[in-house]
Amino acid sequence: MRTATGELSRLGLLVLLIGVAAFVSPGFLQADNGRVVLLAVSTVGMMSIGMTLVLLAGDIDLSVGGTAVLATVVGGLLIPTGSPFLTVAATLATGIGVGIVNGVCVALLRVPSLIVTLATLGIARAVGNIVAGGQAIYPNDMPAYLWFGRGSLLGVPVPILLFAAAAAFGIILARFSTFGRMLYATGGNLAAAAYSGIPTTTVRLTVFALSGFFAALAGIMESARLSYINPAGFAGVELTVIAVTILGGASLTGGRGTIEGTLIAALIVGVINNTLNLLGISIYVQQIVTAAVILLIVLPDSFRKGSRA
Amino acid sequence: VTTQSLEISIAARASHPTRDALIALIVGNPLLWLVLLITLIGMATSDYYLSAQNLQNLMRSMAVFGLLAMGMTLVLLTGRIDLSVGATMIFSIIAALQLMVLIGDVTHIKMVARGSSFVGPVTPFIALALVVGGFVGLVNGIGIAYGRIAPFIMTLATLTGLRGLNYVLTSGHPYYLQTPGYVWFGDALVFGVPISMLIYAVVFAVLAWVVGQTVIGQRLYAIGGEERTARYAGIPIERWVVLAYVVSGVCAAIAGVLFTARLKSVDAPLAAGYELTAIAIAVIGGTTLSGGRGSPWRTLCGGIVLAAGLNLLTLWGVSSWTQNIVVGIALIAAVALTEATRRRAARP
């Protein structure tokens, strides 16, 4: 369930990729580039941590992009108040709210999470656009908001710190807490977990709320970095996030995967995209390469497991 | 479950409907009553609802999404999913266009004029598009059935890859498809009915027959109902899964032809997110994601409800954003209701 071999082989792949990257593009190993890679993966990586938790519970969250849009827009409406606390709190609360709606529909109404979050993806995006009147919101007058995307602490950019903190939180939660054991049990076999007295409804609600929270936080990081709250933003991000999570070894059937694996996968995708960028290869070719890498990594895994799904 | 009881349950599900059963199917179908309700409200609130122009628009949009959903239905019946249909739909046209250009280079026939206008023969172009669509389905199916890659991941990867390829193959600029023979598929009317609707009707009739009356349908239901039992019953699951994906790919390619013939152009970013609408139509119709339950007929009804409902909202001047909210709520409500009735039925 929590084998280290998957992580080790992925770590090996990451080291190999870094070696290749350094070989084909001399710019890769410059100190500044490491920061570029980490900054580039922090948004998607943050969302992937929430997604991993949801996948571990045996569900899926397609709504992360819509959640990020709605949360940042709702927060953005409070920017005229001049209170960074209110703005950020409203953003995060909206993210958690969308997550709870997802969780209620999935765990209580028993609608498959794929359907629920597919619907809430569309709904959240639509509400965000209606609320924003289709207009972008500019948080330029609020330095504390911009700090989340552009600031740095002890020389380390804030998004990287937040990403690291989220990853540490995820690892502790999944690996070292009682909740983590209940999470793996719920995802491994929902009925058995419920009969064993595990509060599966609470577990599923919690992971959806956490996924909403991380999506909102990632939304703040991205909007602050661009100093631009975009109601049309985050298009298709859910698929990238799921791809990273799957690449990290999480299973769509639940109960299998680790936050560490997701972390390594985010870095793998980051290194690949960064190298292709340095080589001047278009973003569209990068999409094709990413797709190929996913299949190459998932294929041997699926043969080892010897079953579908 | 023994092989025999499996065969019986399959036979019961796919048996030939008598006339009484057919009437019961129509009368007992809440979706059709919903369509009737929408139509009545439409007639009462808008003079334009029953106009030929409006109904033609309704049918054209229904045909494109319906074709994607029809192919999707076969895949869903096996308990799998195809996220790549939206990308496949555009890719099959773009790839066919580039293949025609290659053929043109060899045979010295001019295929593209003024840099971006297709002027070649239409029949081989469309045939190539269908072959490309089928090929994408074949790749999906082989990866899933023989490569044992999870369907969600496999088709997510082809979705991502094909979206990228679409940009690379077109260099990011649109191609114009204004040859009269091609435009005909988008604009022509037969007795007032758009040709795209007729093509959709034919595809539906064929798939409804295949799923409802032939051994192919029985195998698909068996695989989706209980895959392990189907395997023990000796059904070559891999082959039927590949077939379902190939059908989905070809349906997507047909949808691509009708869609681009209406637009008279093709462009890489088109049809983004259409896979989600296709899934929504199938699911609103009552086809489940877990497999073994649903039919082309139900998907047809789901498509009619969605198209008629959205059309009415458009006539009312409701923004497309608000329409998205309605679709989302309808999707969750439809499945929650299905789940609730199923639980009640399962209770002794």
Contacts between the chains, C-beta under 8 A, distances in Angstrom:
chain1	res1	chain2	res2	distance
A	105	B	332	5.8
A	105	B	336	7.3
A	109	B	332	7.6
A	109	B	336	4.7
A	109	B	339	7.3
A	110	B	336	7.6
A	110	B	339	5.1
A	110	B	343	7.8
A	111	B	332	5.7
A	111	B	335	4.7
A	111	B	336	5.1
A	111	B	339	6.3
A	112	B	289	5.5
A	112	B	290	7.6
A	112	B	335	7.0
A	114	B	81	8.0
A	114	B	289	6.1
A	115	B	283	6.1
A	115	B	289	6.9
A	115	B	331	6.1
A	115	B	332	6.8
A	115	B	335	5.1
A	116	B	332	5.9
A	118	B	276	5.7
A	118	B	279	6.8
A	118	B	280	7.3
A	118	B	331	7.0
A	119	B	280	7.9
A	119	B	327	7.6
A	119	B	328	3.8
A	119	B	329	7.1
A	119	B	331	4.4
A	119	B	332	4.8
A	120	B	328	6.5
A	120	B	332	8.0
A	121	B	276	7.8
A	121	B	328	7.9
A	122	B	276	7.3
A	122	B	324	4.6
A	122	B	325	7.4
A	122	B	327	6.3
A	122	B	328	4.5
A	123	B	324	6.9
A	123	B	325	5.1
A	123	B	328	3.9
A	123	B	329	7.0
A	125	B	324	7.1
A	126	B	321	4.2
A	126	B	322	6.9
A	126	B	324	4.0
A	126	B	325	4.7
A	126	B	328	7.5
A	127	B	321	7.9
A	127	B	325	6.6
A	129	B	321	5.0
A	130	B	319	7.4
A	130	B	321	5.2
A	130	B	322	7.0
A	235	B	272	7.6
A	236	B	272	7.4
A	239	B	156	5.8
A	239	B	159	6.9
A	239	B	160	6.5
A	242	B	152	8.0
A	242	B	156	6.6
A	243	B	156	6.5
A	243	B	157	7.6
A	243	B	160	7.0
A	246	B	150	7.9
A	246	B	153	5.4
A	251	B	150	7.9
A	252	B	150	5.4
A	252	B	152	5.5
A	252	B	153	7.2
A	282	B	167	7.6
A	282	B	168	7.3
A	284	B	163	7.8
A	284	B	164	4.4
A	284	B	165	7.8
A	284	B	166	8.0
A	284	B	167	3.7
A	284	B	168	5.2
A	284	B	172	7.7
A	285	B	164	6.5
A	285	B	168	6.1
A	286	B	164	7.2
A	287	B	160	5.4
A	287	B	161	6.7
A	287	B	163	6.0
A	287	B	164	3.1
A	287	B	167	7.9
A	288	B	160	7.8
A	288	B	161	5.0
A	288	B	164	4.1
A	288	B	165	6.0
A	288	B	168	7.2
A	290	B	160	6.2
A	291	B	157	4.3
A	291	B	158	7.1
A	291	B	160	4.3
A	291	B	161	3.4
A	291	B	164	7.1
A	292	B	157	7.8
A	292	B	161	6.9
A	294	B	153	6.8
A	294	B	156	7.7
A	294	B	157	4.9
A	294	B	160	7.8
A	295	B	143	7.1
A	295	B	149	6.8
A	295	B	153	7.9
A	295	B	154	7.3
A	295	B	157	5.1
A	298	B	149	5.6
A	298	B	150	7.5
A	298	B	153	5.6
A	299	B	147	5.8
A	299	B	149	6.2
A	302	B	147	6.8
A	302	B	148	4.3
A	302	B	149	5.2
A	302	B	150	7.0
A	303	B	147	7.9
A	303	B	148	6.2
A	305	B	148	7.8
A	306	B	148	7.5
A	307	B	148	7.2
A	308	B	144	7.6
A	308	B	148	5.7
A	308	B	150	7.0
A	308	B	227	7.8
A	309	B	150	5.6
